[in-house]
Amino acid sequence: MRKMKHLSSIANDVVLRCSQELGLTIDEMVEEFEHQWKPGSEGTYSKKFVEFCNSKVVSRVCDRNIPERIKDGSFTRLTFDMMLAWQQPDANDNESHQEAVGKESEDKRIQSTLSPEQDDISLFYSDIMPLLADHEPSVGEDAFVYLASIIPLHVDVINGRYTFETLTAPTGHQLHFPAYDMFVKEILKCMKHLQKQATPKGVELADDEIILHVEGTMASQRVVRHIKETSWPGRLTLTNYGLYFEAAGIINYEDALKIDLTKDGASSAKPISTGPWGAPLFDKAIVYESPDFEDGIILEFPEMTSSTRRDHWLMLVKEVTLMHQFLKKNNVQAPSQAWEVHSRTILGIIRLHAAREMLRISPPDPKKFLIFSLFEEVPKGDFVLEELAEISVKVGATKNPCSASSILRNMNMDQLGNILEEEGEAKCKEIVKETDHKEEMLASLESAVNQTREEEREIEKAKATTTELEEEGITESVAVLMELMRPLQDALPWFQEVLYWERPSRTLCVLAIIIIIVYNEWVGKGIAACLIWLVVKMAQNRQKMVQTKKEDAVTVSTESDQTVTESIVSAQYGLIRLHQLMQHVNITIMKLRSIYTSKATKHANMVMASMLALASFFAVVPFKLVIIFGTIYCFVMTSSIGKRMSNDQSNRRMKEWWDSIPIVPVRVLDSSSK
């Protein structure tokens, strides 16, 4: 076998092994690749050739006995080297790799401190892992996600970057082979463990119903169901369709109570506190509320310190529920397509179990491994789910041996049945034709994920600016609020009286004045002038800040004539709620101030552009038409028809835009220090 000079050493090694797996010579593989390769396409010749070899061999690998290859290490070694070859495909990458190894060792010495939540990370990661991998090549985030696009066992391409960050946080965001090998083997162990779990008593599971988590057995921690004043220990089982609770009898378990997670609408699971005689002392339970259960189902997960178990179960239940909502919302009806979505969810939960086994002392954030729970919360996550729906419908579960559903079958999940065959050959052929666009769909999905991550980072930075203000005491919050409200302290009460009809005569008078102004068509020009004036003031303020290079901060003086005891007594619950309200009002005003002073430049530009556009609109369009259509719109949107027509997505976009606005720092000066 000859070596290709333009490939790196690791790429040559992977190509050689691929040729051996396929029973082809390297020349034959090169000829086949060049027949379909288009010069000038994205990516170098070497990288595209490595991708071609990898994609051909993974189909052969997935068709064979994956569990055995994971046990003997050949699967993880091959796939890890595939990531390395994709990461370093060219011959000149050999030298750059040697430099990277030296730099990585230097970075590890610099980055020796871990965040507080990682202080108790498992021994494997904190102590032994660096010793095993100091001089070994490591895989980066892009290569980790790339492998998921051709074989979604170790991670799903959708949340691959989030999973990678979680797994590699203690190792400088670099994945070494010992960690990767351990993670994949833990996935296999979790699958075998779930296969051994007993079916809930008195229940016949569907062909495609898989047990995903079990607790409450003799070998696991207790689960307790509360029914009014009584408590019943038992076994709790989660599947991709429901929850099953089996109360413990004298000898055996009683017949299982099923909680159907496929129902949409009124059903919900949320945390709840329990305790003796109904006193909410222990925050370690969940309550499932549904029209099928009058008092709800309360399940407690007792543990000594935290509520980690409860939160874990709550997240799993939420993931399964969101998956079924996703299937219904996007009208995914074909069994093969629906099962592909099920398979992705099942594999995500299994990966979470595997990661928890690796990081027992410091359990990872479950959302990083669960697709629907993650993108339900992150900014613009709904865009990613829309891309997933597109892939699920157009690609679905084909004859591809490396789809998520095929991976589950090839991992010896015998109880799955034969779902694909139920679709018939005609349907499979139709779907296979559409998989030609898979690369374009994956590129679109990757773009949506990157946009989501970028938006999340911006929002986190903006939220970090509000942390100090939220931690201020009641006295400081009152002082800040009064300082911020000083320009409006006279005008605000008057507007409130008019808006809420506190004085009907004044409200009617204001309405009459508005009608007169509208009738004479003075409103548009007046609003246009006000908006232009406001834009000019914002531009002047920005120029002033640029010239002075002065930090924009709110200076507040505080005077405290109360003792600590008096403050505690006067606070109580009503004052605490008032304090929270003050914080929210302060943050709102500070965000508006950030826009006005261009602290948030992007948002200020957007607001200024919007106001200029509105100014142009109001200056041209007769305002009578605006008032007419605005009034009609208000009445329609408050009607039952309007509620059905309401767009939740626009509200979500506005909330995400608002959350991404940073605020200026607040400097609180004590009066005695003047």
Disulfide bonds with the S-S distance in Angstrom:
Cys62-Cys402 2.36
